[in-house]
């Protein structure tokens, strides 16, 4: 049986009525506990949880990978508790932040208690040699389905992947779009793989996803759905190339189109 999914009995109605089963995604309460204090409770697919916790800590600015001393996943009656122990400097930042989150899969900012936390300052992604041709961008989208086994099974999971211009280097899935990106971030860290490249997403692009990509210092985002207007503005200010409505035969570029190798005119 696929990890993160299980068969559920159902009746199919059409020309007739047919009993059977459908594979559905698991959605479990996952607590992220830092030094004995719960910082977040997210509804998530219960796989790759070490990646999830590591990536969440990094992309939310809670702890850098080298500040994580240990990590254990503990089963409880109500869900899973990922217990992370961090160094004293990281623990001090966590205490100052006073963040408690109880978030459904569709929300990336639930429980933040100030506007400063929601719209935290991040340094712009530095300029570098990474460029993509239009053909490479469309190839990234075309390659994504081969890395979505959970979605193929349940039709209810998001994917985040790292594309290096020629291939998908890593990919992670989850019922939550933020969770999928955090799992990818954690997988990159835990595999000691942090090349430059593009993040490819099966979701819309919101401000918080742009923030997470900026925390990873990756210069390009490619999404199959649309961004919000404010996500575009943030990507512009953080020097991220934002590409959306991407398909195997077309896409739209909103910011920093100089990273698209054949472009002669920039959108902005």
Secondary structure, 3 states (H helix, E strand, C coil): CCCCEEEEEEEEECCCEEEEEEEEECCEEEEEEECCEEEEEEEECCCCHHHHHHHHHHHCCCCCHHHEEEEEEEECCCCEEEEEEECHHHHHHHHHHCCCEEECCCCCCCCCCCHHHHCCCCCCCCCCCCCECHHHHHHHHHHHHHHCHHHHHHCCCEEEEEECCCCEEEEEEECCHHHHHHHHHHHHHHCCCCCCCEEEECCCECHHHHHHHHHCCCCEEEECCCECHHHHHHHHHCCCEEEEEEECCEEEECCCHHHECCCCCCCC
